[in-house]
C-alpha cells in the first residue's frame, strides 16, 4: 500500500472517483462519507479510517477542516 502525503479538504461536499482501492486515515476534523449507490452516510473523526474500492466513487461532506493521509493499493 502506498501513501500519498497528507492533505486537507475544506468544508464542503465534494465527490471523488477512485482508480485504485483507497484507505483514508483521518488525522483531524470531521466528515461524513457516502459511497456511490449507498443511501447511508457514515461519520468519521480523527483516529478513524475508511476504505473505498477501486474504480468507484464516493461523496464526502466535510464538516470541519479535514486533515488526512490516503493510502492507495
PDB file of N, CA, C, O and CB in Angstrom:
ATOM      1  N   UNK A   1       0.857  -1.160   0.000  1.00  0.00           N
ATOM      2  CA  UNK A   1       0.000   0.000   0.000  1.00  0.00           C
ATOM      3  C   UNK A   1       0.905   1.224   0.000  1.00  0.00           C
ATOM      4  O   UNK A   1       1.830   1.306   0.808  1.00  0.00           O
ATOM      5  CB  UNK A   1      -0.976  -0.003   1.223  1.00  0.00           C
ATOM      6  N   UNK A   2       0.655   2.170  -0.888  1.00  0.00           N
ATOM      7  CA  UNK A   2       1.455   3.385  -0.985  1.00  0.00           C
ATOM      8  C   UNK A   2       0.680   4.553  -0.397  1.00  0.00           C
ATOM      9  O   UNK A   2      -0.518   4.703  -0.636  1.00  0.00           O
ATOM     10  CB  UNK A   2       1.847   3.674  -2.452  1.00  0.00           C
ATOM     11  N   UNK A   3       1.373   5.371   0.370  1.00  0.00           N
ATOM     12  CA  UNK A   3       0.722   6.532   0.989  1.00  0.00           C
ATOM     13  C   UNK A   3       0.994   7.782   0.175  1.00  0.00           C
ATOM     14  O   UNK A   3       2.104   7.994  -0.312  1.00  0.00           O
ATOM     15  CB  UNK A   3       1.208   6.727   2.440  1.00  0.00           C
ATOM     16  N   UNK A   4      -0.013   8.591   0.036  1.00  0.00           N
ATOM     17  CA  UNK A   4       0.117   9.917  -0.538  1.00  0.00           C
ATOM     18  C   UNK A   4       0.448  10.831   0.630  1.00  0.00           C
ATOM     19  O   UNK A   4      -0.038  10.604   1.738  1.00  0.00           O
ATOM     20  CB  UNK A   4      -1.196  10.375  -1.308  1.00  0.00           C
ATOM     21  N   UNK A   5       1.258  11.853   0.413  1.00  0.00           N
ATOM     22  CA  UNK A   5       1.448  12.797   1.509  1.00  0.00           C
ATOM     23  C   UNK A   5       0.101  13.301   2.004  1.00  0.00           C
ATOM     24  O   UNK A   5      -0.896  13.282   1.282  1.00  0.00           O
ATOM     25  CB  UNK A   5       2.335  13.976   1.066  1.00  0.00           C
ATOM     26  N   UNK A   6       0.097  13.746   3.241  1.00  0.00           N
ATOM     27  CA  UNK A   6      -1.137  14.222   3.855  1.00  0.00           C
ATOM     28  C   UNK A   6      -1.755  15.321   3.008  1.00  0.00           C
ATOM     29  O   UNK A   6      -1.090  15.928   2.167  1.00  0.00           O
ATOM     30  CB  UNK A   6      -0.875  14.728   5.281  1.00  0.00           C
ATOM     31  N   UNK A   7      -3.013  15.563   3.238  1.00  0.00           N
ATOM     32  CA  UNK A   7      -3.719  16.628   2.548  1.00  0.00           C
ATOM     33  C   UNK A   7      -4.801  17.192   3.443  1.00  0.00           C
ATOM     34  O   UNK A   7      -5.039  16.698   4.545  1.00  0.00           O
ATOM     35  CB  UNK A   7      -4.319  16.124   1.233  1.00  0.00           C
ATOM     36  N   UNK A   8      -5.448  18.226   2.958  1.00  0.00           N
ATOM     37  CA  UNK A   8      -6.567  18.818   3.672  1.00  0.00           C
ATOM     38  C   UNK A   8      -7.715  19.032   2.693  1.00  0.00           C
ATOM     39  O   UNK A   8      -7.498  19.242   1.499  1.00  0.00           O
ATOM     40  CB  UNK A   8      -6.155  20.155   4.349  1.00  0.00           C
ATOM     41  N   UNK A   9      -8.925  18.976   3.207  1.00  0.00           N
ATOM     42  CA  UNK A   9     -10.123  19.277   2.428  1.00  0.00           C
ATOM     43  C   UNK A   9     -10.890  20.321   3.225  1.00  0.00           C
ATOM     44  O   UNK A   9     -11.162  20.134   4.411  1.00  0.00           O
ATOM     45  CB  UNK A   9     -11.002  17.978   2.149  1.00  0.00           C
ATOM     46  N   UNK A  10     -11.233  21.406   2.573  1.00  0.00           N
ATOM     47  CA  UNK A  10     -12.010  22.465   3.208  1.00  0.00           C
ATOM     48  C   UNK A  10     -13.457  22.032   3.374  1.00  0.00           C
ATOM     49  O   UNK A  10     -13.925  21.161   2.642  1.00  0.00           O
ATOM     50  CB  UNK A  10     -11.931  23.762   2.390  1.00  0.00           C
ATOM     51  N   UNK A  11     -14.178  22.625   4.326  1.00  0.00           N
ATOM     52  CA  UNK A  11     -15.594  22.284   4.478  1.00  0.00           C
ATOM     53  C   UNK A  11     -16.348  22.431   3.158  1.00  0.00           C
ATOM     54  O   UNK A  11     -16.177  23.410   2.432  1.00  0.00           O
ATOM     55  CB  UNK A  11     -16.240  23.166   5.550  1.00  0.00           C
ATOM     56  N   UNK A  12     -17.170  21.455   2.872  1.00  0.00           N
ATOM     57  CA  UNK A  12     -17.937  21.400   1.633  1.00  0.00           C
ATOM     58  C   UNK A  12     -18.377  19.974   1.383  1.00  0.00           C
ATOM     59  O   UNK A  12     -18.341  19.130   2.278  1.00  0.00           O
ATOM     60  CB  UNK A  12     -17.113  21.935   0.441  1.00  0.00           C
ATOM     61  N   UNK A  13     -18.796  19.714   0.140  1.00  0.00           N
ATOM     62  CA  UNK A  13     -19.326  18.385  -0.186  1.00  0.00           C
ATOM     63  C   UNK A  13     -18.854  17.935  -1.567  1.00  0.00           C
ATOM     64  O   UNK A  13     -19.656  17.839  -2.496  1.00  0.00           O
ATOM     65  CB  UNK A  13     -20.868  18.389  -0.128  1.00  0.00           C
ATOM     66  N   UNK A  14     -17.548  17.659  -1.708  1.00  0.00           N
ATOM     67  CA  UNK A  14     -17.038  17.188  -2.991  1.00  0.00           C
ATOM     68  C   UNK A  14     -17.314  15.695  -3.208  1.00  0.00           C
ATOM     69  O   UNK A  14     -17.670  14.973  -2.276  1.00  0.00           O
ATOM     70  CB  UNK A  14     -15.540  17.457  -3.084  1.00  0.00           C
ATOM     71  N   UNK A  15     -17.146  15.261  -4.428  1.00  0.00           N
ATOM     72  CA  UNK A  15     -17.233  13.842  -4.785  1.00  0.00           C
ATOM     73  C   UNK A  15     -15.893  13.448  -5.405  1.00  0.00           C
ATOM     74  O   UNK A  15     -15.258  14.251  -6.089  1.00  0.00           O
ATOM     75  CB  UNK A  15     -18.439  13.559  -5.781  1.00  0.00           C
ATOM     76  N   UNK A  16     -15.475  12.220  -5.163  1.00  0.00           N
ATOM     77  CA  UNK A  16     -14.199  11.732  -5.675  1.00  0.00           C
ATOM     78  C   UNK A  16     -14.405  10.412  -6.409  1.00  0.00           C
ATOM     79  O   UNK A  16     -15.244   9.598  -6.023  1.00  0.00           O
ATOM     80  CB  UNK A  16     -13.177  11.561  -4.529  1.00  0.00           C
ATOM     81  N   UNK A  17     -13.632  10.214  -7.469  1.00  0.00           N
ATOM     82  CA  UNK A  17     -13.579   8.943  -8.190  1.00  0.00           C
ATOM     83  C   UNK A  17     -12.277   8.250  -7.815  1.00  0.00           C
ATOM     84  O   UNK A  17     -11.254   8.905  -7.619  1.00  0.00           O
ATOM     85  CB  UNK A  17     -13.683   9.155  -9.746  1.00  0.00           C
ATOM     86  N   UNK A  18     -12.314   6.931  -7.715  1.00  0.00           N
ATOM     87  CA  UNK A  18     -11.111   6.178  -7.392  1.00  0.00           C
ATOM     88  C   UNK A  18     -10.701   5.328  -8.579  1.00  0.00           C
ATOM     89  O   UNK A  18     -11.548   4.813  -9.309  1.00  0.00           O
ATOM     90  CB  UNK A  18     -11.330   5.301  -6.150  1.00  0.00           C
ATOM     91  N   UNK A  19      -9.416   5.187  -8.766  1.00  0.00           N
ATOM     92  CA  UNK A  19      -8.892   4.247  -9.761  1.00  0.00           C
ATOM     93  C   UNK A  19      -8.428   2.982  -9.036  1.00  0.00           C
ATOM     94  O   UNK A  19      -8.765   1.865  -9.425  1.00  0.00           O
ATOM     95  CB  UNK A  19      -7.714   4.888 -10.587  1.00  0.00           C
ATOM     96  N   UNK A  20      -7.651   3.185  -7.978  1.00  0.00           N
ATOM     97  CA  UNK A  20      -7.157   2.074  -7.157  1.00  0.00           C
ATOM     98  C   UNK A  20      -7.929   2.085  -5.837  1.00  0.00           C
ATOM     99  O   UNK A  20      -8.519   3.103  -5.475  1.00  0.00           O
ATOM    100  CB  UNK A  20      -5.600   2.187  -6.908  1.00  0.00           C
ATOM    101  N   UNK A  21      -7.930   0.976  -5.125  1.00  0.00           N
ATOM    102  CA  UNK A  21      -8.529   0.981  -3.787  1.00  0.00           C
ATOM    103  C   UNK A  21      -7.834   2.028  -2.917  1.00  0.00           C
ATOM    104  O   UNK A  21      -6.627   2.236  -3.037  1.00  0.00           O
ATOM    105  CB  UNK A  21      -8.432  -0.427  -3.130  1.00  0.00           C
ATOM    106  N   UNK A  22      -8.593   2.684  -2.044  1.00  0.00           N
ATOM    107  CA  UNK A  22      -8.051   3.726  -1.180  1.00  0.00           C
ATOM    108  C   UNK A  22      -8.489   3.504   0.268  1.00  0.00           C
ATOM    109  O   UNK A  22      -9.601   3.051   0.540  1.00  0.00           O
ATOM    110  CB  UNK A  22      -8.498   5.117  -1.668  1.00  0.00           C
ATOM    111  N   UNK A  23      -7.590   3.832   1.175  1.00  0.00           N
ATOM    112  CA  UNK A  23      -7.921   3.898   2.590  1.00  0.00           C
ATOM    113  C   UNK A  23      -7.524   5.291   3.057  1.00  0.00           C
ATOM    114  O   UNK A  23      -6.372   5.699   2.905  1.00  0.00           O
ATOM    115  CB  UNK A  23      -7.194   2.763   3.426  1.00  0.00           C
ATOM    116  N   UNK A  24      -8.474   6.015   3.621  1.00  0.00           N
ATOM    117  CA  UNK A  24      -8.208   7.356   4.122  1.00  0.00           C
ATOM    118  C   UNK A  24      -8.175   7.331   5.639  1.00  0.00           C
ATOM    119  O   UNK A  24      -9.136   6.916   6.286  1.00  0.00           O
ATOM    120  CB  UNK A  24      -9.268   8.356   3.616  1.00  0.00           C
ATOM    121  N   UNK A  25      -7.052   7.783   6.205  1.00  0.00           N
ATOM    122  CA  UNK A  25      -6.901   7.946   7.652  1.00  0.00           C
ATOM    123  C   UNK A  25      -7.217   9.393   7.988  1.00  0.00           C
ATOM    124  O   UNK A  25      -6.654  10.309   7.389  1.00  0.00           O
ATOM    125  CB  UNK A  25      -5.456   7.552   8.135  1.00  0.00           C
ATOM    126  N   UNK A  26      -8.100   9.602   8.926  1.00  0.00           N
ATOM    127  CA  UNK A  26      -8.483  10.945   9.331  1.00  0.00           C
ATOM    128  C   UNK A  26      -7.600  11.355  10.517  1.00  0.00           C
ATOM    129  O   UNK A  26      -7.645  10.731  11.577  1.00  0.00           O
ATOM    130  CB  UNK A  26     -10.009  11.014   9.701  1.00  0.00           C
ATOM    131  N   UNK A  27      -6.800  12.409  10.329  1.00  0.00           N
ATOM    132  CA  UNK A  27      -5.912  12.916  11.377  1.00  0.00           C
ATOM    133  C   UNK A  27      -6.551  14.033  12.176  1.00  0.00           C
ATOM    134  O   UNK A  27      -6.207  14.237  13.340  1.00  0.00           O
ATOM    135  CB  UNK A  27      -4.616  13.403  10.774  1.00  0.00           C
ATOM    136  N   UNK A  28      -7.477  14.761  11.570  1.00  0.00           N
ATOM    137  CA  UNK A  28      -8.137  15.860  12.251  1.00  0.00           C
ATOM    138  C   UNK A  28      -9.381  16.269  11.491  1.00  0.00           C
ATOM    139  O   UNK A  28      -9.454  16.101  10.274  1.00  0.00           O
ATOM    140  CB  UNK A  28      -7.191  17.048  12.408  1.00  0.00           C
ATOM    141  N   UNK A  29     -10.358  16.804  12.199  1.00  0.00           N
ATOM    142  CA  UNK A  29     -11.599  17.228  11.566  1.00  0.00           C
ATOM    143  C   UNK A  29     -12.675  16.168  11.651  1.00  0.00           C
ATOM    144  O   UNK A  29     -12.504  15.120  12.273  1.00  0.00           O
ATOM    145  CB  UNK A  29     -11.353  17.584  10.129  1.00  0.00           C
ATOM    146  N   UNK A  30     -13.799  16.474  11.000  1.00  0.00           N
ATOM    147  CA  UNK A  30     -14.959  15.576  10.987  1.00  0.00           C
ATOM    148  C   UNK A  30     -15.533  15.570   9.584  1.00  0.00           C
ATOM    149  O   UNK A  30     -15.632  16.616   8.942  1.00  0.00           O
ATOM    150  CB  UNK A  30     -16.041  16.015  12.035  1.00  0.00           C
ATOM    151  N   UNK A  31     -15.917  14.379   9.100  1.00  0.00           N
ATOM    152  CA  UNK A  31     -16.556  14.273   7.791  1.00  0.00           C
ATOM    153  C   UNK A  31     -17.601  13.172   7.817  1.00  0.00           C
ATOM    154  O   UNK A  31     -17.618  12.315   8.700  1.00  0.00           O
ATOM    155  CB  UNK A  31     -15.513  14.002   6.688  1.00  0.00           C
ATOM    156  N   UNK A  32     -18.465  13.223   6.824  1.00  0.00           N
ATOM    157  CA  UNK A  32     -19.425  12.141   6.578  1.00  0.00           C
ATOM    158  C   UNK A  32     -19.146  11.634   5.173  1.00  0.00           C
ATOM    159  O   UNK A  32     -18.859  12.422   4.271  1.00  0.00           O
ATOM    160  CB  UNK A  32     -20.933  12.627   6.738  1.00  0.00           C
ATOM    161  N   UNK A  33     -19.230  10.314   4.982  1.00  0.00           N
ATOM    162  CA  UNK A  33     -18.901   9.688   3.702  1.00  0.00           C
ATOM    163  C   UNK A  33     -20.062   8.827   3.247  1.00  0.00           C
ATOM    164  O   UNK A  33     -20.695   8.131   4.042  1.00  0.00           O
ATOM    165  CB  UNK A  33     -17.611   8.844   3.809  1.00  0.00           C
ATOM    166  N   UNK A  34     -20.335   8.890   1.922  1.00  0.00           N
ATOM    167  CA  UNK A  34     -21.383   8.052   1.335  1.00  0.00           C
ATOM    168  C   UNK A  34     -20.853   7.490   0.015  1.00  0.00           C
ATOM    169  O   UNK A  34     -20.640   8.241  -0.936  1.00  0.00           O
ATOM    170  CB  UNK A  34     -22.718   8.867   1.114  1.00  0.00           C
ATOM    171  N   UNK A  35     -20.638   6.168  -0.045  1.00  0.00           N
ATOM    172  CA  UNK A  35     -20.230   5.566  -1.311  1.00  0.00           C
ATOM    173  C   UNK A  35     -21.342   5.707  -2.359  1.00  0.00           C
ATOM    174  O   UNK A  35     -22.525   5.706  -2.018  1.00  0.00           O
ATOM    175  CB  UNK A  35     -19.869   4.078  -1.106  1.00  0.00           C
ATOM    176  N   UNK A  36     -20.963   5.827  -3.609  1.00  0.00           N
ATOM    177  CA  UNK A  36     -21.951   5.891  -4.678  1.00  0.00           C
ATOM    178  C   UNK A  36     -22.830   4.655  -4.637  1.00  0.00           C
ATOM    179  O   UNK A  36     -22.341   3.536  -4.487  1.00  0.00           O
ATOM    180  CB  UNK A  36     -21.268   6.024  -6.051  1.00  0.00           C
ATOM    181  N   UNK A  37     -24.120   4.865  -4.769  1.00  0.00           N
ATOM    182  CA  UNK A  37     -25.071   3.763  -4.743  1.00  0.00           C
ATOM    183  C   UNK A  37     -25.616   3.472  -3.357  1.00  0.00           C
ATOM    184  O   UNK A  37     -26.564   2.700  -3.211  1.00  0.00           O
ATOM    185  CB  UNK A  37     -24.432   2.535  -5.290  1.00  0.00           C
ATOM    186  N   UNK A  38     -25.029   4.077  -2.344  1.00  0.00           N
ATOM    187  CA  UNK A  38     -25.497   3.879  -0.975  1.00  0.00           C
ATOM    188  C   UNK A  38     -26.376   5.054  -0.571  1.00  0.00           C
ATOM    189  O   UNK A  38     -26.166   6.178  -1.027  1.00  0.00           O
ATOM    190  CB  UNK A  38     -24.302   3.723   0.006  1.00  0.00           C
ATOM    191  N   UNK A  39     -27.345   4.799   0.271  1.00  0.00           N
ATOM    192  CA  UNK A  39     -28.205   5.867   0.791  1.00  0.00           C
ATOM    193  C   UNK A  39     -27.725   6.315   2.170  1.00  0.00           C
ATOM    194  O   UNK A  39     -28.234   7.292   2.719  1.00  0.00           O
ATOM    195  CB  UNK A  39     -29.675   5.395   0.862  1.00  0.00           C
ATOM    196  N   UNK A  40     -26.749   5.602   2.730  1.00  0.00           N
ATOM    197  CA  UNK A  40     -26.327   5.835   4.117  1.00  0.00           C
ATOM    198  C   UNK A  40     -25.026   6.630   4.187  1.00  0.00           C
ATOM    199  O   UNK A  40     -24.043   6.299   3.523  1.00  0.00           O
ATOM    200  CB  UNK A  40     -26.157   4.504   4.848  1.00  0.00           C
ATOM    201  N   UNK A  41     -25.038   7.682   4.999  1.00  0.00           N
ATOM    202  CA  UNK A  41     -23.838   8.454   5.319  1.00  0.00           C
ATOM    203  C   UNK A  41     -23.244   7.897   6.603  1.00  0.00           C
ATOM    204  O   UNK A  41     -23.976   7.520   7.517  1.00  0.00           O
ATOM    205  CB  UNK A  41     -24.160   9.981   5.463  1.00  0.00           C
ATOM    206  N   UNK A  42     -21.896   7.844   6.677  1.00  0.00           N
ATOM    207  CA  UNK A  42     -21.216   7.407   7.895  1.00  0.00           C
ATOM    208  C   UNK A  42     -20.249   8.504   8.336  1.00  0.00           C
ATOM    209  O   UNK A  42     -19.554   9.088   7.504  1.00  0.00           O
ATOM    210  CB  UNK A  42     -20.462   6.054   7.669  1.00  0.00           C
ATOM    211  N   UNK A  43     -20.199   8.784   9.633  1.00  0.00           N
ATOM    212  CA  UNK A  43     -19.363   9.858  10.169  1.00  0.00           C
ATOM    213  C   UNK A  43     -17.997   9.328  10.598  1.00  0.00           C
ATOM    214  O   UNK A  43     -17.891   8.256  11.193  1.00  0.00           O
ATOM    215  CB  UNK A  43     -20.061  10.538  11.354  1.00  0.00           C
ATOM    216  N   UNK A  44     -16.946  10.107  10.283  1.00  0.00           N
ATOM    217  CA  UNK A  44     -15.570   9.762  10.656  1.00  0.00           C
ATOM    218  C   UNK A  44     -14.913  10.971  11.302  1.00  0.00           C
ATOM    219  O   UNK A  44     -15.135  12.113  10.899  1.00  0.00           O
ATOM    220  CB  UNK A  44     -14.752   9.286   9.417  1.00  0.00           C
ATOM    221  N   UNK A  45     -14.088  10.689  12.325  1.00  0.00           N
ATOM    222  CA  UNK A  45     -13.365  11.723  13.078  1.00  0.00           C
ATOM    223  C   UNK A  45     -11.889  11.346  13.171  1.00  0.00           C
ATOM    224  O   UNK A  45     -11.480  10.277  12.718  1.00  0.00           O
ATOM    225  CB  UNK A  45     -13.975  11.907  14.504  1.00  0.00           C
ATOM    226  N   UNK A  46     -11.097  12.241  13.766  1.00  0.00           N
ATOM    227  CA  UNK A  46      -9.671  11.968  13.975  1.00  0.00           C
ATOM    228  C   UNK A  46      -9.493  10.586  14.609  1.00  0.00           C
ATOM    229  O   UNK A  46     -10.169  10.239  15.578  1.00  0.00           O
ATOM    230  CB  UNK A  46      -9.025  13.064  14.871  1.00  0.00           C
ATOM    231  N   UNK A  47      -8.568   9.808  14.040  1.00  0.00           N
ATOM    232  CA  UNK A  47      -8.314   8.454  14.529  1.00  0.00           C
ATOM    233  C   UNK A  47      -9.064   7.383  13.762  1.00  0.00           C
ATOM    234  O   UNK A  47      -8.733   6.202  13.867  1.00  0.00           O
ATOM    235  CB  UNK A  47      -8.675   8.364  15.972  1.00  0.00           C
ATOM    236  N   UNK A  48     -10.084   7.782  12.982  1.00  0.00           N
ATOM    237  CA  UNK A  48     -10.854   6.828  12.176  1.00  0.00           C
ATOM    238  C   UNK A  48     -10.217   6.673  10.799  1.00  0.00           C
ATOM    239  O   UNK A  48      -9.372   7.470  10.393  1.00  0.00           O
ATOM    240  CB  UNK A  48     -12.329   7.286  12.040  1.00  0.00           C
ATOM    241  N   UNK A  49     -10.639   5.637  10.096  1.00  0.00           N
ATOM    242  CA  UNK A  49     -10.243   5.429   8.701  1.00  0.00           C
ATOM    243  C   UNK A  49     -11.400   4.777   7.966  1.00  0.00           C
ATOM    244  O   UNK A  49     -12.238   4.104   8.565  1.00  0.00           O
ATOM    245  CB  UNK A  49      -8.952   4.554   8.595  1.00  0.00           C
ATOM    246  N   UNK A  50     -11.430   4.988   6.662  1.00  0.00           N
ATOM    247  CA  UNK A  50     -12.423   4.306   5.836  1.00  0.00           C
ATOM    248  C   UNK A  50     -11.773   3.893   4.527  1.00  0.00           C
ATOM    249  O   UNK A  50     -10.793   4.495   4.088  1.00  0.00           O
ATOM    250  CB  UNK A  50     -13.660   5.212   5.577  1.00  0.00           C
ATOM    251  N   UNK A  51     -12.327   2.862   3.910  1.00  0.00           N
ATOM    252  CA  UNK A  51     -11.799   2.337   2.651  1.00  0.00           C
ATOM    253  C   UNK A  51     -12.857   2.378   1.574  1.00  0.00           C
ATOM    254  O   UNK A  51     -14.048   2.230   1.847  1.00  0.00           O
ATOM    255  CB  UNK A  51     -11.286   0.910   2.830  1.00  0.00           C
ATOM    256  N   UNK A  52     -12.408   2.582   0.340  1.00  0.00           N
ATOM    257  CA  UNK A  52     -13.290   2.530  -0.823  1.00  0.00           C
ATOM    258  C   UNK A  52     -12.611   1.673  -1.881  1.00  0.00           C
ATOM    259  O   UNK A  52     -11.388   1.712  -2.018  1.00  0.00           O
ATOM    260  CB  UNK A  52     -13.609   3.968  -1.371  1.00  0.00           C
ATOM    261  N   UNK A  53     -13.393   0.896  -2.636  1.00  0.00           N
ATOM    262  CA  UNK A  53     -12.802   0.044  -3.661  1.00  0.00           C
ATOM    263  C   UNK A  53     -12.308   0.855  -4.853  1.00  0.00           C
ATOM    264  O   UNK A  53     -12.695   2.009  -5.040  1.00  0.00           O
ATOM    265  CB  UNK A  53     -13.809  -0.993  -4.123  1.00  0.00           C
ATOM    266  N   UNK A  54     -11.456   0.241  -5.646  1.00  0.00           N
ATOM    267  CA  UNK A  54     -11.001   0.863  -6.885  1.00  0.00           C
ATOM    268  C   UNK A  54     -12.133   0.951  -7.888  1.00  0.00           C
ATOM    269  O   UNK A  54     -13.118   0.218  -7.798  1.00  0.00           O
ATOM    270  CB  UNK A  54      -9.830   0.083  -7.481  1.00  0.00           C
ATOM    271  N   UNK A  55     -11.986   1.856  -8.846  1.00  0.00           N
ATOM    272  CA  UNK A  55     -12.983   2.060  -9.897  1.00  0.00           C
ATOM    273  C   UNK A  55     -14.374   2.318  -9.318  1.00  0.00           C
ATOM    274  O   UNK A  55     -15.363   1.743  -9.772  1.00  0.00           O
ATOM    275  CB  UNK A  55     -13.024   0.848 -10.821  1.00  0.00           C
ATOM    276  N   UNK A  56     -14.433   3.179  -8.323  1.00  0.00           N
ATOM    277  CA  UNK A  56     -15.713   3.552  -7.722  1.00  0.00           C
ATOM    278  C   UNK A  56     -15.683   5.048  -7.427  1.00  0.00           C
ATOM    279  O   UNK A  56     -14.805   5.762  -7.911  1.00  0.00           O
ATOM    280  CB  UNK A  56     -15.997   2.725  -6.419  1.00  0.00           C
ATOM    281  N   UNK A  57     -16.626   5.514  -6.646  1.00  0.00           N
ATOM    282  CA  UNK A  57     -16.655   6.921  -6.261  1.00  0.00           C
ATOM    283  C   UNK A  57     -17.353   7.050  -4.914  1.00  0.00           C
ATOM    284  O   UNK A  57     -18.021   6.128  -4.446  1.00  0.00           O
ATOM    285  CB  UNK A  57     -17.369   7.785  -7.341  1.00  0.00           C
ATOM    286  N   UNK A  58     -17.181   8.226  -4.303  1.00  0.00           N
ATOM    287  CA  UNK A  58     -17.834   8.491  -3.019  1.00  0.00           C
ATOM    288  C   UNK A  58     -18.010   9.983  -2.856  1.00  0.00           C
ATOM    289  O   UNK A  58     -17.258  10.784  -3.411  1.00  0.00           O
ATOM    290  CB  UNK A  58     -17.019   7.904  -1.837  1.00  0.00           C
ATOM    291  N   UNK A  59     -19.032  10.343  -2.071  1.00  0.00           N
ATOM    292  CA  UNK A  59     -19.237  11.729  -1.678  1.00  0.00           C
ATOM    293  C   UNK A  59     -18.679  11.878  -0.281  1.00  0.00           C
ATOM    294  O   UNK A  59     -18.755  10.955   0.530  1.00  0.00           O
ATOM    295  CB  UNK A  59     -20.748  12.141  -1.743  1.00  0.00           C
ATOM    296  N   UNK A  60     -18.114  13.051   0.003  1.00  0.00           N
ATOM    297  CA  UNK A  60     -17.619  13.330   1.339  1.00  0.00           C
ATOM    298  C   UNK A  60     -18.112  14.715   1.735  1.00  0.00           C
ATOM    299  O   UNK A  60     -17.894  15.692   1.020  1.00  0.00           O
ATOM    300  CB  UNK A  60     -16.058  13.238   1.403  1.00  0.00           C
ATOM    301  N   UNK A  61     -18.768  14.785   2.866  1.00  0.00           N
ATOM    302  CA  UNK A  61     -19.235  16.059   3.394  1.00  0.00           C
ATOM    303  C   UNK A  61     -18.300  16.435   4.546  1.00  0.00           C
ATOM    304  O   UNK A  61     -18.325  15.816   5.610  1.00  0.00           O
ATOM    305  CB  UNK A  61     -20.745  15.980   3.868  1.00  0.00           C
ATOM    306  N   UNK A  62     -17.490  17.441   4.318  1.00  0.00           N
ATOM    307  CA  UNK A  62     -16.512  17.869   5.310  1.00  0.00           C
ATOM    308  C   UNK A  62     -17.173  18.906   6.212  1.00  0.00           C
ATOM    309  O   UNK A  62     -17.584  19.973   5.755  1.00  0.00           O
ATOM    310  CB  UNK A  62     -15.224  18.446   4.631  1.00  0.00           C
ATOM    311  N   UNK A  63     -17.269  18.581   7.492  1.00  0.00           N
ATOM    312  CA  UNK A  63     -17.940  19.440   8.462  1.00  0.00           C
ATOM    313  C   UNK A  63     -16.963  20.379   9.162  1.00  0.00           C
ATOM    314  O   UNK A  63     -17.344  21.473   9.579  1.00  0.00           O
ATOM    315  CB  UNK A  63     -18.668  18.593   9.491  1.00  0.00           C
ATOM    316  N   UNK A  64     -15.706  19.957   9.293  1.00  0.00           N
ATOM    317  CA  UNK A  64     -14.607  20.739   9.852  1.00  0.00           C
ATOM    318  C   UNK A  64     -13.399  20.476   8.965  1.00  0.00           C
ATOM    319  O   UNK A  64     -13.286  19.395   8.388  1.00  0.00           O
ATOM    320  CB  UNK A  64     -14.316  20.364  11.366  1.00  0.00           C
ATOM    321  N   UNK A  65     -12.497  21.443   8.844  1.00  0.00           N
ATOM    322  CA  UNK A  65     -11.290  21.262   8.046  1.00  0.00           C
ATOM    323  C   UNK A  65     -10.741  19.856   8.285  1.00  0.00           C
ATOM    324  O   UNK A  65     -10.479  19.472   9.424  1.00  0.00           O
ATOM    325  CB  UNK A  65     -10.222  22.343   8.394  1.00  0.00           C
ATOM    326  N   UNK A  66     -10.570  19.095   7.208  1.00  0.00           N
ATOM    327  CA  UNK A  66     -10.202  17.684   7.310  1.00  0.00           C
ATOM    328  C   UNK A  66      -8.735  17.499   6.964  1.00  0.00           C
ATOM    329  O   UNK A  66      -8.292  17.900   5.888  1.00  0.00           O
ATOM    330  CB  UNK A  66     -11.082  16.822   6.389  1.00  0.00           C
ATOM    331  N   UNK A  67      -7.990  16.901   7.859  1.00  0.00           N
ATOM    332  CA  UNK A  67      -6.579  16.563   7.680  1.00  0.00           C
ATOM    333  C   UNK A  67      -6.525  15.046   7.513  1.00  0.00           C
ATOM    334  O   UNK A  67      -7.020  14.311   8.367  1.00  0.00           O
ATOM    335  CB  UNK A  67      -5.681  17.060   8.904  1.00  0.00           C
ATOM    336  N   UNK A  68      -5.924  14.573   6.413  1.00  0.00           N
ATOM    337  CA  UNK A  68      -5.972  13.142   6.131  1.00  0.00           C
ATOM    338  C   UNK A  68      -4.688  12.642   5.475  1.00  0.00           C
ATOM    339  O   UNK A  68      -3.887  13.432   4.976  1.00  0.00           O
ATOM    340  CB  UNK A  68      -7.158  12.830   5.242  1.00  0.00           C
ATOM    341  N   UNK A  69      -4.502  11.327   5.480  1.00  0.00           N
ATOM    342  CA  UNK A  69      -3.498  10.628   4.698  1.00  0.00           C
ATOM    343  C   UNK A  69      -4.234   9.566   3.922  1.00  0.00           C
ATOM    344  O   UNK A  69      -5.047   8.833   4.485  1.00  0.00           O
ATOM    345  CB  UNK A  69      -2.362  10.015   5.596  1.00  0.00           C
ATOM    346  N   UNK A  70      -3.957   9.471   2.619  1.00  0.00           N
ATOM    347  CA  UNK A  70      -4.625   8.490   1.762  1.00  0.00           C
ATOM    348  C   UNK A  70      -3.617   7.421   1.338  1.00  0.00           C
ATOM    349  O   UNK A  70      -2.540   7.736   0.833  1.00  0.00           O
ATOM    350  CB  UNK A  70      -5.259   9.179   0.511  1.00  0.00           C
ATOM    351  N   UNK A  71      -3.977   6.163   1.548  1.00  0.00           N
ATOM    352  CA  UNK A  71      -3.159   5.026   1.142  1.00  0.00           C
ATOM    353  C   UNK A  71      -3.820   4.395  -0.084  1.00  0.00           C
ATOM    354  O   UNK A  71      -5.032   4.180  -0.100  1.00  0.00           O
ATOM    355  CB  UNK A  71      -3.001   3.981   2.312  1.00  0.00           C
ATOM    356  N   UNK A  72      -3.016   4.101  -1.109  1.00  0.00           N
ATOM    357  CA  UNK A  72      -3.521   3.509  -2.350  1.00  0.00           C
ATOM    358  C   UNK A  72      -3.024   2.084  -2.474  1.00  0.00           C
ATOM    359  O   UNK A  72      -1.895   1.765  -2.103  1.00  0.00           O
ATOM    360  CB  UNK A  72      -3.089   4.339  -3.579  1.00  0.00           C
ATOM    361  N   UNK A  73      -3.902   1.224  -3.011  1.00  0.00           N
ATOM    362  CA  UNK A  73      -3.499  -0.138  -3.307  1.00  0.00           C
ATOM    363  C   UNK A  73      -4.035  -1.153  -2.345  1.00  0.00           C
ATOM    364  O   UNK A  73      -3.763  -2.344  -2.489  1.00  0.00           O
ATOM    365  CB  UNK A  73      -2.042  -0.230  -3.332  1.00  0.00           C
TER     366      UNK A  73
END
